Every structure is written in C-alpha cells, then in structure tokens.
Amino acid sequence: MEDEQGKKMIMGKKSRWILKCSLFIGLAVLAAGCSLFGPQDGSIRIQLVGAAEHNGEWFTYVLYAADSSPKLVGYTQADSGSTAIASGRADISLAGGREFTGGTEFTISAFIDLPPSGGTPMGGVDYELKPEYHGTVDGDTVVQLVYPANFFLSTSGNAQISLYKQTDYLKPVYSSENLGTAYIHFPLSYEFIIRNDGNALLELTGSPPVGFSGSSSDFFTIMIPPAAANLLPGEETEFHVRITPDTPGNRTAVMTIPYQGTELSAFITTLSVLVSEPAAALPRTGQSIPVADGDDGTVQAGVPWPVSRFTDNSDGTVTDNLTGLMWQGEPYYSIYAPAGLEWGASIQYAENLILGGYDDWRLPNVNELTSLVHHGVSDTADWLNGIDGFSRVRGDAYWSSTRNYTANYTAMGHAVNMDTGGLWRQNISYYGSFAYVIAVRDAAPGVIELPKTGKTSSSRPGDDGDLEKGCAWPDPRFLQSNGIVYDALTGLQWKQDPYPSKIAWNDALAYTNDLEYAGYDDWRLPNRHEMRSLVSYGSVNNSVRLAQAFDTAVEAEDFWWTATTYASAYGDGSAFVIYLDTGTSDYLAKTQLHRCWAVRGGAAQSGNPAQ
C-alpha cells in the first residue's frame, strides 16, 4: 500500500510539473507574439505614450505594406490617418483592424503636428517626426512609440522632392534621363513617381504641376497628372508622360516640377528619347482582287512593288528590284536527278555554282524564297516563267536553307511550292527526300530589305543558321503600351490579346473590321506576310514565345487566319493560314474555324486615332 501511494504521489508531481511547463511555454509563446508554427496572421496597432505636453495636437501616421527597401521597391500605402492626443496618449488600430498575412513586412511613418516654431516651415506647420519603423506581422502586433525618445523636432520644415521612374523597380531620376528608343506613329507612356523624402510638407506649386519646355516639348504630354498636390513626409504621387513622335531623330525636353521647400524651388530634369523607324518593311503580297471587305485584295497593306519588279541581266541571272536579291534565271535541273536534290546536296550545289561571273551563290532562306510568291496569280511558277530572264521554273517544291528546330522532332527543312505558294516542312533525314533548287545571291540594295528568319543555330555550313541573311531584329523587338504591342521590326501594331476563340474567315474579317480598341478603329486581319512575320524559325515553340512577348495567352498548335485568299480558289473559297509553332503556311477552306489576331499600321498604313 505504501509503495502504491508513493507511486501515485510521484506520478502526481510529474503531471503537475508537465502541466506547469506546458503553461509556461504557452505563456512564453503568447508573450513573444509568435508561434511555434511560423508567422501568424494578425492586426497592427500604434500606441503613442508620453506626449502629454502635446495634448490636443494631432498625431498622424502612414502605414505601408512594403518589401525590405521602402523607397525603391513595391511601396504600397495600406492606411493613413490622424487622431488628437489626449492624456499624452494615442491608441490606433490600423486599417480598420483588418487582418494582415503573417510575415507581411510593414513600415510606419508617424509625426505630430506642431504650431509654427518661428522657423520657415512648410504651410506654417512644423513637424515632430519619428524615423520610419519597419517590422513584420507575427500575430497581433503592437508598435509602441515613446515621446520624446522616438521623435525629433523639425524647425526648418525642409521638404525634399525625389523623382523615380517606374520600370520593373523604381529607378531614381536625376538631372538627365534617357528614356530609350521610341518609334514613329506609336505612342509610348512612362510612369513617374514624386516622393517627399524630406521632413516637412511638400507642396507642388506649378500650374500645371509638371511642365515641359524646349523645341521637342510638343511630343511630351502629361496624360495622368499627379493625384496629390501636398505630400506629407514619406508620401508619394505618380504621373504619366506620353510621347507621340511622328518623325525620327533625337528628341529632348526639359521637365520642370515646381515645389515649395524652405524657399520656392523646382525639380528639373532633361528627358531624351531616340525616335526610330521600324527596322524593316514588309512588301505587299501581290493580291489586288477584293473578295470581301477588309481582305488582302481590298487593303493591299505593305510596300508597293516597283513598276519593273525584275531586271533580266542577260547573263543567266535576274535581279529582283523589290528585295535587291539576284536569282538564278533557270533553276537547277538534271535528267539524272529529275525530282531535284536532297537538302544537303542543294546547299552544296548552290555554293559551287558559278553563274554570271559570280561565285557567291547560296540556297535562299525561307523569307527570301517566299518573296518570289505572287498571291495575285493562280500559279507563281507560270508567272515567273513569263518574265524575261526566268525559265523552266517548276510548279513544285523548292528547298530553302532554313531547317526547323529539331530538339524533339525529325530533321525537317522548309520548302516552298512554286505552284500554290504553300510553305511546308519536308523530311531531310533520309535518302530520296528531294526538292528543286534555285540559287540566290546578294546584289544591290532593293526597295526593302527582308528581315532575318530568327534562325541562329546551324546544322551545316551554308544553311540559314550559319549565314543569318537579312535585316537584324531590334532588341527589344516588341514594346507594349496601352494594350497594343508594337513590333519594332516591321512597324506593325498588334492588339495585345488575340480573339479568344476559333471563328470562320468571314467572321474574322468582320471582327477586325468592326474593332474599336485603344483609341483606334482601323484594325484589320493581317495578310500572309504580316501574320508570318511573327514567326521565329529559331524558336521551338512560337506560341510560348509570343505569349511571353505579348504578355497574353496564345493557344498552341493552332492555325491562324490571314486576309490573303488563295488565288486559285476565289470561287471555292480558301484562304491562307499560318501554323505559328512551325511557321508553315497553306490554304484552308474559309468555312473552317481557326484563330485570328487583329493588326494595324505597317508600311502603307500609319492610321489615325478614332474620332
């Protein structure tokens, strides 16, 4: 019995000890305002104590939910307000007592309004300021500010304006700011932020609060003015500048922001921008017969062809005056290889060719080869054979030097059918995969310079990825503004978001013709050259690439309508489509349902805002 009672007493003491330890740990956790399981959601309160000499005066706070660098990163005002000091105290629950996510970083700036001190304060008011308090929410958080230890007296009322440019982060603006490159006929907007980094009220005194001067000042417009004219210490306001250049060249303007500090002052900076034209211009397709309102034959977008498109050099060569390229007048043909050559042999044949006294011939890339296609005739080969200098051009597939991206697929080469104008891929990895060959070389500059294809990787010398012929792509190529994406390569302006579903060709024309968007009403369906210009033949997946560049959703593995009708099918109704991921293109019945993307602008159409 005694042993049993002793055991019970010992067990009772252990239980009480465990209970006391558990209560102690629990109280310690609560007192620390934290959790064994990580940061907890909670509220934020400010307690001001020890300010009895300022009873009846105003205690003001500003709360920011912020990242670690409050002046330059993601600074968002969450709450602000004022309350009169009573009995030397103020107790404020911030943001209406709403919950903040555990781990949220926050910053509090607080100050006490004082009567004039005899100095030169802003607006007749001095401030006693507390340096910014930075903390992290972990359960219910109380920030206790003690007067006077946490405060210092401002007798001068010095305000300090700081200007930042909004990019991926806030970038300080100094006496001169280069805004980069802009393009004619494409307005660009820039966001600036004015911040009071002083210790007194900052007053914007200009009318308007931001002004421009200088010879190019007409290009610079304030689209969204500052929302606030008076900024307390730590507060900020933003404004938007729009640049609308219509001629190329360097443009500069002096931006002035008058404000009141210890005396009337102004923030002055010189903004500069280089205005450029697009790097390349796309030619017309050749289609001139209207089929439906807004189609390729109606709009005829692009650079017109020269009156004399080709020149017979009387030496077996023909010069294209549109592109400046010189072509082999009579393509390769041999009775020993009546079906043409394999892809690699075609490159080698062109490299070994000596014709017209030239030995720098090569196999054309996909952009160069498709430039020969005439979309206004039923058979491009017949059309070429009717031009002096060309002969024996076959209405069949011709190799380009552009090989597809082959990370996960069979090696394929792009070929153009000189009958229909179709562009497809053909297997180049096995014996017997033949196509015809027409060689090309660089000659004199033409009306336009064709752009590069985007191919940069090479599988053998002399291919597209090795030579990279054509106009270089600008970097960055795509610029976004006001829901429009500008292509600095072609000068085309694309609606940022494509049409969200598949539709028939006539419905795609109607949608783009009727579209009023971003202040413009001259949207249209792109022709075949324009839609294919979005393709990079060096990309494994153009849908993903364009989705990233346009910051929008682009459906993969889809055909996209063009405004270009297949010339041999005016009666039965077929139009060309582009398969974005591979860059191939052929014609399909207009009654089928496919994707569409609205475009405006380009070489022959600058357009004006809708009235």
C-alpha positions as CSV (number, residue, x, y, z in Angstrom):
1,M,0.0,0.0,0.0
2,E,2.7,2.4,0.9
3,D,4.5,1.6,-2.3
4,E,1.4,2.3,-4.3
5,Q,0.7,5.6,-2.6
6,G,4.3,6.6,-3.2
7,K,4.0,5.9,-6.9
8,K,0.8,7.9,-7.1
9,M,2.4,10.9,-5.3
10,I,5.4,10.7,-7.7
11,M,3.1,10.5,-10.7
12,G,1.0,13.4,-9.4
13,K,4.1,15.6,-9.1
14,K,5.2,14.7,-12.6
15,S,1.8,15.6,-14.0
16,R,1.8,18.9,-12.2
17,W,5.3,19.6,-13.4
18,I,4.4,18.8,-17.0
19,L,1.3,21.0,-16.8
20,K,3.3,23.9,-15.3
21,C,5.9,23.5,-18.1
22,S,3.2,23.5,-20.7
23,L,1.6,26.6,-19.3
24,F,5.0,28.3,-19.1
25,I,5.8,27.5,-22.7
26,G,2.3,28.6,-23.9
27,L,2.6,31.9,-22.0
28,A,6.1,32.5,-23.3
29,V,4.9,32.0,-26.9
30,L,1.9,34.3,-26.4
31,A,4.1,37.0,-24.7
32,A,6.6,36.8,-27.6
33,G,3.8,37.3,-30.0
34,C,4.9,34.4,-32.1
35,S,4.1,30.8,-32.9
36,L,5.9,27.5,-32.9
37,F,4.4,27.0,-36.3
38,G,5.7,30.2,-38.1
39,P,4.4,33.7,-38.6
40,Q,0.7,34.1,-37.8
41,D,-1.9,36.4,-39.3
42,G,-2.8,39.4,-37.2
43,S,-3.6,43.1,-36.8
44,I,-1.3,46.1,-36.3
45,R,-1.8,48.9,-33.7
46,I,0.2,52.0,-32.8
47,Q,0.4,53.2,-29.2
48,L,1.8,56.7,-28.6
49,V,2.8,57.3,-25.0
50,G,4.4,60.2,-23.0
51,A,3.2,63.1,-25.2
52,A,1.2,65.0,-22.5
53,E,2.7,68.3,-23.5
54,H,1.1,67.9,-26.9
55,N,-2.5,67.2,-25.7
56,G,-5.0,68.4,-28.2
57,E,-2.5,68.4,-31.1
58,W,-2.7,65.9,-33.9
59,F,-0.8,62.6,-34.1
60,T,-0.6,61.4,-37.8
61,Y,0.5,58.1,-39.2
62,V,1.1,56.4,-42.6
63,L,1.2,52.6,-42.9
64,Y,2.9,50.9,-45.8
65,A,2.9,47.2,-46.7
66,A,6.4,47.0,-48.2
67,D,9.4,45.0,-49.2
68,S,12.7,45.5,-47.5
69,S,13.8,48.7,-49.3
70,P,10.9,51.1,-48.7
71,K,12.0,53.9,-51.1
72,L,12.7,51.8,-54.1
73,V,10.7,48.5,-54.0
74,G,6.9,47.8,-54.1
75,Y,5.8,50.5,-51.7
76,T,2.1,50.4,-51.3
77,Q,0.1,52.6,-48.8
78,A,-2.2,50.4,-46.8
79,D,-3.7,53.0,-44.4
80,S,-3.2,56.5,-43.0
81,G,-5.0,58.9,-40.6
82,S,-4.8,61.3,-37.7
83,T,-6.1,61.4,-34.1
84,A,-5.9,64.1,-31.4
85,I,-3.6,63.3,-28.5
86,A,-5.3,63.0,-25.1
87,S,-3.7,62.4,-21.7
88,G,-0.4,62.1,-23.5
89,R,-1.6,59.0,-25.4
90,A,-3.0,57.8,-28.7
91,D,-4.0,54.2,-29.5
92,I,-4.8,53.4,-33.1
93,S,-5.9,50.2,-34.7
94,L,-4.6,50.4,-38.3
95,A,-6.5,49.7,-41.4
96,G,-9.8,49.3,-39.6
97,G,-8.5,46.4,-37.6
98,R,-8.3,44.2,-40.7
99,E,-6.0,41.1,-40.6
100,F,-2.6,41.2,-42.2
101,T,-1.0,38.0,-43.5
102,G,1.7,36.6,-41.2
103,G,5.2,37.5,-42.4
104,T,4.0,40.7,-44.1
105,E,6.6,43.4,-43.9
106,F,5.3,46.8,-43.0
107,T,6.6,50.3,-42.4
108,I,5.0,53.1,-40.2
109,S,5.8,56.8,-40.6
110,A,4.3,58.9,-37.8
111,F,4.6,62.6,-36.7
112,I,3.0,65.2,-34.5
113,D,1.6,68.5,-35.9
114,L,3.0,71.5,-34.0
115,P,2.3,75.2,-34.1
116,P,4.8,77.4,-36.0
117,S,8.2,77.4,-34.3
118,G,9.4,80.7,-35.7
119,G,11.5,79.0,-38.5
120,T,10.4,78.7,-42.1
121,P,8.1,75.7,-42.0
122,M,6.0,74.4,-44.9
123,G,2.5,75.7,-44.8
124,G,3.1,77.3,-41.4
125,V,3.4,73.9,-39.7
126,D,6.4,72.2,-38.2
127,Y,6.5,68.5,-37.6
128,E,8.0,66.3,-34.9
129,L,8.9,63.2,-36.8
130,K,9.6,59.6,-35.9
131,P,12.1,57.8,-38.1
132,E,10.3,55.1,-40.1
133,Y,9.6,51.9,-38.1
134,H,10.0,48.7,-40.0
135,G,8.6,45.4,-38.8
136,T,7.0,42.1,-39.7
137,V,3.5,40.9,-38.8
138,D,3.6,37.9,-36.5
139,G,0.3,37.6,-34.7
140,D,-1.3,40.8,-33.2
141,T,1.5,43.4,-33.4
142,V,1.7,46.5,-31.3
143,V,4.2,49.2,-32.2
144,Q,4.8,51.5,-29.2
145,L,6.2,54.9,-30.0
146,V,7.6,56.8,-26.9
147,Y,7.7,60.6,-26.8
148,P,10.2,62.2,-26.9
149,A,12.7,59.3,-27.3
150,N,11.4,58.2,-30.7
151,F,10.9,61.7,-32.0
152,F,13.0,64.6,-33.1
153,L,11.9,68.2,-33.8
154,S,11.9,69.8,-37.2
155,T,12.2,73.6,-37.0
156,S,13.1,74.3,-40.6
157,G,10.3,72.4,-42.3
158,N,12.6,71.1,-45.1
159,A,10.9,69.2,-47.9
160,Q,12.9,67.2,-50.4
161,I,11.4,66.1,-53.7
162,S,12.7,62.9,-55.2
163,L,11.6,61.6,-58.6
164,Y,11.6,58.0,-59.7
165,K,10.8,56.2,-63.0
166,Q,8.6,53.1,-62.8
167,T,10.3,50.2,-64.5
168,D,10.5,46.7,-63.0
169,Y,11.5,48.6,-59.9
170,L,11.6,52.3,-59.0
171,K,14.6,54.0,-60.6
172,P,15.8,57.4,-59.3
173,V,15.7,60.2,-61.9
174,Y,18.5,62.8,-61.8
175,S,19.3,65.8,-63.9
176,S,19.2,63.9,-67.2
177,E,17.1,60.8,-68.0
178,N,17.4,58.7,-71.2
179,L,14.0,57.1,-71.9
180,G,15.5,54.8,-74.6
181,T,14.0,54.2,-78.0
182,A,10.6,55.2,-79.3
183,Y,9.1,54.6,-82.7
184,I,7.2,56.9,-85.1
185,H,3.4,56.5,-85.0
186,F,3.5,54.6,-81.8
187,P,2.8,56.5,-78.5
188,L,4.7,55.3,-75.5
189,S,3.8,56.0,-71.9
190,Y,6.2,56.4,-69.0
191,E,5.2,56.4,-65.3
192,F,7.0,58.7,-62.8
193,I,6.6,58.9,-59.0
194,I,7.2,62.0,-57.0
195,R,8.2,61.2,-53.4
196,N,8.6,63.6,-50.4
197,D,11.9,62.4,-48.9
198,G,12.2,65.4,-46.6
199,N,10.8,66.0,-43.0
200,A,8.0,68.5,-43.8
201,L,5.1,69.1,-46.0
202,L,5.9,69.2,-49.7
203,E,3.6,71.4,-51.9
204,L,3.5,71.2,-55.7
205,T,3.1,74.8,-56.8
206,G,3.1,74.6,-60.6
207,S,0.1,75.1,-62.7
208,P,0.1,72.5,-64.2
209,P,2.2,70.8,-61.5
210,V,4.5,69.2,-64.2
211,G,5.6,71.2,-67.3
212,F,7.7,70.7,-70.4
213,S,9.8,73.2,-72.4
214,G,12.2,73.1,-75.3
215,S,12.0,72.5,-79.1
216,S,10.6,69.0,-78.7
217,S,8.2,69.7,-75.8
218,D,5.1,69.2,-78.1
219,F,6.0,65.5,-78.3
220,F,5.7,65.2,-74.5
221,T,2.2,65.2,-72.8
222,I,1.0,64.6,-69.3
223,M,-1.7,62.0,-69.7
224,I,-2.3,61.4,-65.9
225,P,-1.3,64.3,-63.7
226,P,-0.1,64.0,-60.1
227,A,-3.1,62.9,-57.9
228,A,-1.9,64.9,-54.9
229,A,-0.5,68.4,-54.7
230,N,0.6,68.2,-51.0
231,L,2.7,65.3,-49.8
232,L,3.5,64.6,-46.2
233,P,6.9,63.2,-45.4
234,G,7.2,59.7,-47.0
235,E,4.1,60.2,-49.2
236,E,4.3,59.9,-53.0
237,T,2.1,60.6,-56.0
238,E,2.5,59.4,-59.6
239,F,2.0,60.9,-63.0
240,H,2.2,59.5,-66.6
241,V,4.0,61.1,-69.5
242,R,3.1,60.1,-73.1
243,I,5.5,60.6,-76.1
244,T,3.9,60.8,-79.5
245,P,6.7,61.2,-82.1
246,D,5.9,61.4,-85.8
247,T,9.4,61.9,-87.2
248,P,12.6,60.1,-86.5
249,G,15.6,61.7,-84.6
250,N,16.7,62.6,-81.1
251,R,14.0,64.3,-79.0
252,T,14.6,66.1,-75.8
253,A,12.5,68.2,-73.4
254,V,13.1,69.9,-70.1
255,M,10.7,68.6,-67.4
256,T,10.1,71.0,-64.5
257,I,8.2,70.3,-61.3
258,P,7.9,73.4,-59.1
259,Y,7.5,72.8,-55.4
260,Q,7.9,74.7,-52.1
261,G,10.8,73.8,-49.8
262,T,12.4,76.2,-47.5
263,E,12.0,78.6,-50.5
264,L,10.3,78.3,-53.8
265,S,12.2,75.7,-55.8
266,A,11.8,73.2,-58.7
267,F,12.9,69.8,-59.7
268,I,14.4,70.0,-63.2
269,T,15.5,67.1,-65.5
270,T,16.1,66.7,-69.2
271,L,14.3,63.8,-70.8
272,S,15.6,62.4,-74.0
273,V,14.4,59.7,-76.4
274,L,15.7,58.4,-79.7
275,V,12.8,58.1,-82.2
276,S,13.4,55.4,-84.9
277,E,11.6,54.0,-87.8
278,P,11.0,50.2,-87.9
279,A,14.0,48.1,-88.9
280,A,12.3,46.5,-91.9
281,A,9.2,47.0,-94.1
282,L,7.1,44.1,-95.4
283,P,6.1,44.1,-99.1
284,R,2.6,43.7,-100.5
285,T,1.6,40.1,-101.3
286,G,0.6,40.9,-104.9
287,Q,-3.1,40.2,-104.3
288,S,-5.2,43.0,-105.7
289,I,-8.7,41.5,-106.4
290,P,-11.1,42.2,-103.5
291,V,-13.1,39.3,-102.3
292,A,-14.6,40.6,-99.0
293,D,-14.4,43.9,-97.2
294,G,-11.1,44.3,-95.3
295,D,-9.4,41.4,-97.0
296,D,-5.9,41.5,-98.6
297,G,-7.1,42.5,-102.0
298,T,-9.0,45.4,-100.6
299,V,-6.4,46.8,-98.1
300,Q,-3.2,45.8,-100.0
301,A,-1.1,46.6,-97.0
302,G,2.7,46.7,-97.4
303,V,5.3,48.3,-99.6
304,P,4.2,48.5,-103.3
305,W,6.2,46.5,-105.8
306,P,8.3,48.5,-108.3
307,V,6.7,49.1,-111.7
308,S,9.5,46.9,-113.1
309,R,9.8,44.2,-110.5
310,F,12.6,42.2,-112.2
311,T,15.6,43.0,-114.4
312,D,17.0,40.5,-116.8
313,N,20.8,40.8,-116.6
314,S,21.2,38.8,-119.9
315,D,23.8,36.5,-118.2
316,G,21.5,33.8,-116.8
317,T,20.7,36.0,-113.7
318,V,17.6,38.1,-112.8
319,T,17.6,40.9,-110.2
320,D,14.6,41.5,-108.0
321,N,14.3,45.3,-107.7
322,L,11.9,44.9,-104.7
323,T,14.3,42.9,-102.5
324,G,17.7,43.6,-104.2
325,L,18.3,39.8,-104.5
326,M,19.8,38.3,-107.6
327,W,18.3,34.9,-108.7
328,Q,19.4,32.1,-110.9
329,G,17.3,32.6,-114.0
330,E,17.0,28.9,-114.8
331,P,16.8,26.7,-111.7
332,Y,18.8,23.5,-111.4
333,Y,17.5,20.6,-113.4
334,S,19.2,17.4,-114.4
335,I,17.9,14.3,-116.3
336,Y,19.9,12.3,-113.7
337,A,18.0,13.9,-110.9
338,P,14.6,14.8,-112.4
339,A,13.0,15.1,-108.9
340,G,15.6,17.6,-107.6
341,L,18.2,17.1,-104.9
342,E,18.4,16.3,-101.2
343,W,18.6,19.2,-98.8
344,G,22.3,19.0,-98.1
345,A,23.1,18.5,-101.8
346,S,21.1,21.5,-102.6
347,I,23.2,23.7,-100.3
348,Q,26.3,22.3,-101.8
349,Y,25.1,22.8,-105.4
350,A,24.4,26.5,-104.7
351,E,27.7,27.0,-103.0
352,N,29.6,25.5,-106.0
353,L,27.6,27.4,-108.6
354,I,29.4,29.9,-110.8
355,L,27.0,32.0,-112.9
356,G,27.0,35.5,-114.4
357,G,30.6,35.8,-113.3
358,Y,29.7,35.4,-109.6
359,D,30.7,32.6,-107.3
360,D,28.9,33.7,-104.1
361,W,25.6,31.9,-104.7
362,R,23.7,30.2,-101.9
363,L,20.4,28.5,-101.1
364,P,17.8,31.1,-100.2
365,N,16.3,31.2,-96.7
366,V,12.6,30.8,-96.2
367,N,11.9,34.6,-96.2
368,E,13.9,35.0,-99.4
369,L,12.2,32.1,-101.2
370,T,8.7,33.1,-100.2
371,S,9.3,36.6,-101.5
372,L,9.1,35.2,-105.1
373,V,5.5,34.0,-104.5
374,H,2.8,36.1,-106.2
375,H,-0.5,35.8,-104.3
376,G,-2.5,37.5,-107.1
377,V,-1.9,34.7,-109.6
378,S,-3.0,31.1,-109.6
379,D,0.5,29.7,-110.4
380,T,3.7,31.5,-109.3
381,A,5.9,29.3,-111.5
382,D,3.9,30.2,-114.6
383,W,4.1,33.9,-113.7
384,L,7.9,33.7,-113.2
385,N,8.4,31.9,-116.5
386,G,6.6,34.7,-118.2
387,I,9.2,37.2,-117.0
388,D,12.3,37.8,-119.1
389,G,15.2,36.0,-117.7
390,F,13.3,33.2,-115.9
391,S,12.7,29.9,-117.5
392,R,11.9,26.3,-116.5
393,V,10.6,27.2,-113.1
394,R,8.6,24.2,-112.0
395,G,5.3,24.3,-110.1
396,D,6.7,22.1,-107.3
397,A,8.6,22.2,-104.0
398,Y,11.8,24.2,-103.8
399,W,14.2,23.9,-100.8
400,S,15.0,26.8,-98.6
401,S,18.2,26.8,-96.4
402,T,16.0,27.1,-93.3
403,R,15.9,23.9,-91.2
404,N,13.3,23.6,-88.5
405,Y,14.1,23.5,-84.7
406,T,14.8,19.8,-84.2
407,A,15.1,19.4,-80.4
408,N,12.4,16.7,-80.3
409,Y,11.4,16.1,-83.9
410,T,12.7,14.6,-87.1
411,A,15.0,16.8,-89.0
412,M,12.9,18.9,-91.4
413,G,13.6,21.5,-94.0
414,H,11.3,24.3,-95.1
415,A,10.2,24.1,-98.7
416,V,8.0,26.4,-100.9
417,N,5.7,25.2,-103.6
418,M,6.1,27.4,-106.6
419,D,2.6,26.5,-107.8
420,T,0.3,27.3,-104.9
421,G,2.8,29.3,-102.8
422,G,2.3,26.8,-99.9
423,L,5.1,26.6,-97.3
424,W,5.7,23.3,-95.5
425,R,8.3,21.1,-94.0
426,Q,9.9,18.1,-95.6
427,N,12.0,15.4,-94.1
428,I,15.7,15.8,-94.8
429,S,17.0,12.9,-92.8
430,Y,16.6,10.0,-95.3
431,Y,17.6,9.3,-98.8
432,G,15.1,10.1,-101.5
433,S,13.7,13.3,-99.9
434,F,14.1,15.5,-103.0
435,A,13.0,19.1,-103.9
436,Y,14.1,21.5,-106.6
437,V,16.8,24.2,-106.2
438,I,17.0,27.9,-107.2
439,A,20.1,29.7,-106.1
440,V,20.3,33.4,-104.9
441,R,22.9,35.9,-104.1
442,D,23.1,39.4,-102.6
443,A,23.1,42.2,-105.2
444,A,22.3,45.9,-105.0
445,P,20.0,47.3,-102.2
446,G,16.3,47.0,-103.1
447,V,13.2,48.9,-102.2
448,I,13.1,46.8,-99.0
449,E,15.4,44.6,-97.0
450,L,13.9,41.3,-96.0
451,P,14.2,40.5,-92.2
452,K,16.1,37.6,-90.8
453,T,14.2,34.4,-90.1
454,G,15.2,34.2,-86.4
455,K,17.3,31.1,-87.1
456,T,20.6,31.2,-85.3
457,S,21.6,27.6,-84.8
458,S,23.4,25.9,-87.7
459,S,23.4,22.2,-88.7
460,R,25.9,22.6,-91.6
461,P,27.9,25.4,-93.3
462,G,25.8,27.4,-95.8
463,D,22.5,26.9,-94.1
464,D,20.2,29.7,-92.7
465,G,21.5,29.5,-89.2
466,D,25.1,29.8,-90.5
467,L,24.6,32.8,-92.8
468,E,21.7,34.6,-91.0
469,K,20.9,36.7,-94.0
470,G,18.5,39.7,-93.7
471,C,17.7,42.7,-91.6
472,A,18.6,42.2,-87.9
473,W,15.8,42.2,-85.4
474,P,15.7,45.1,-82.9
475,D,16.2,44.4,-79.2
476,P,13.8,44.7,-77.7
477,R,11.6,43.8,-80.7
478,F,8.2,44.0,-79.0
479,L,7.0,47.0,-76.9
480,Q,3.8,47.2,-75.0
481,S,1.7,50.4,-74.4
482,N,-2.0,50.9,-73.8
483,G,-3.0,47.4,-74.7
484,I,-1.1,47.5,-78.0
485,V,2.1,45.6,-78.8
486,Y,4.4,47.4,-81.3
487,D,6.7,45.3,-83.5
488,A,9.9,47.4,-83.9
489,L,11.0,45.1,-86.7
490,T,8.0,45.6,-89.0
491,G,6.2,48.7,-87.6
492,L,3.0,46.7,-87.2
493,Q,0.8,47.3,-84.1
494,W,-0.9,44.2,-82.7
495,K,-3.8,44.0,-80.4
496,Q,-2.3,42.6,-77.2
497,D,-4.8,39.8,-76.9
498,P,-5.9,37.7,-79.9
499,Y,-9.5,36.8,-80.4
500,P,-10.4,34.3,-77.7
501,S,-11.9,31.5,-79.8
502,K,-11.9,29.9,-83.2
503,I,-14.0,31.5,-85.9
504,A,-14.6,31.3,-89.7
505,W,-12.7,33.5,-92.1
506,N,-15.6,35.9,-92.9
507,D,-16.3,36.3,-89.2
508,A,-12.6,37.0,-88.5
509,L,-12.7,39.8,-91.2
510,A,-15.9,41.2,-89.6
511,Y,-14.5,41.2,-86.1
512,T,-11.3,43.0,-87.1
513,N,-13.1,45.5,-89.4
514,D,-15.5,46.5,-86.6
515,L,-13.0,46.6,-83.8
516,E,-12.5,49.8,-81.9
517,Y,-9.8,49.4,-79.4
518,A,-7.2,51.6,-77.6
519,G,-8.5,54.7,-79.4
520,Y,-8.2,53.3,-83.0
521,D,-10.8,52.0,-85.4
522,D,-8.5,50.9,-88.3
523,W,-7.8,47.4,-87.1
524,R,-7.8,44.6,-89.7
525,L,-6.9,41.0,-90.4
526,P,-3.2,40.6,-91.2
527,N,-2.2,39.4,-94.7
528,R,0.0,36.4,-95.1
529,H,3.4,38.3,-94.9
530,E,2.3,40.1,-91.8
531,M,1.0,37.1,-89.9
532,R,4.1,35.0,-90.8
533,S,6.3,37.9,-89.6
534,L,5.5,36.9,-86.0
535,V,7.2,33.5,-86.5
536,S,10.8,32.9,-85.4
537,Y,12.2,29.9,-87.3
538,G,14.7,29.6,-84.5
539,S,12.1,29.0,-81.8
540,V,11.0,25.6,-80.6
541,N,7.5,27.0,-79.8
542,N,6.3,30.3,-81.1
543,S,3.1,30.2,-79.1
544,V,5.0,30.2,-75.9
545,R,7.5,32.8,-77.2
546,L,4.7,35.2,-78.3
547,A,2.7,34.6,-75.1
548,Q,5.7,35.9,-73.2
549,A,6.5,38.8,-75.5
550,F,2.8,40.0,-75.6
551,D,2.0,39.1,-72.0
552,T,-1.1,37.3,-73.1
553,A,-2.5,33.8,-73.7
554,V,-1.6,32.3,-77.1
555,E,-3.2,28.9,-77.9
556,A,-0.6,26.3,-79.1
557,E,-0.9,24.1,-82.1
558,D,-3.4,26.2,-83.9
559,F,-3.9,27.7,-87.4
560,W,-4.2,31.5,-87.7
561,W,-6.2,33.2,-90.4
562,T,-4.7,35.7,-92.8
563,A,-6.5,38.1,-95.0
564,T,-5.0,36.5,-98.1
565,T,-7.2,34.4,-100.3
566,Y,-5.7,31.5,-102.3
567,A,-5.8,33.0,-105.8
568,S,-6.7,29.7,-107.5
569,A,-9.7,29.3,-105.2
570,Y,-11.6,32.6,-105.5
571,G,-14.6,30.5,-106.4
572,D,-14.5,27.7,-103.8
573,G,-13.3,30.0,-101.0
574,S,-9.9,29.2,-99.4
575,A,-7.6,31.5,-97.6
576,F,-4.0,31.1,-96.3
577,V,-3.4,30.2,-92.6
578,I,-0.2,30.2,-90.6
579,Y,0.7,27.5,-88.2
580,L,2.6,29.5,-85.6
581,D,4.6,26.9,-83.9
582,T,6.4,25.7,-87.0
583,G,5.9,28.7,-89.3
584,T,4.4,26.6,-92.1
585,S,1.5,28.0,-94.2
586,D,-1.0,26.7,-96.6
587,Y,-4.6,27.4,-97.7
588,L,-7.8,26.0,-96.0
589,A,-11.5,26.4,-96.6
590,K,-12.8,29.7,-95.3
591,T,-15.7,27.9,-93.6
592,Q,-13.3,26.2,-91.1
593,L,-12.8,27.6,-87.6
594,H,-9.4,29.0,-86.8
595,R,-7.7,31.7,-84.7
596,C,-7.3,35.4,-85.6
597,W,-5.2,38.3,-84.4
598,A,-6.0,42.0,-85.1
599,V,-3.3,44.3,-86.5
600,R,-3.0,47.9,-87.7
601,G,-0.3,50.1,-89.1
602,G,2.7,48.9,-91.1
603,A,4.5,50.4,-94.1
604,A,1.5,51.6,-96.1
605,Q,-0.9,52.4,-93.3
606,S,0.1,54.6,-90.3
607,G,-3.5,55.3,-89.3
608,N,-5.0,57.9,-87.0
609,P,-6.8,57.7,-83.7
610,A,-10.6,57.1,-84.0
611,Q,-12.6,60.3,-83.5
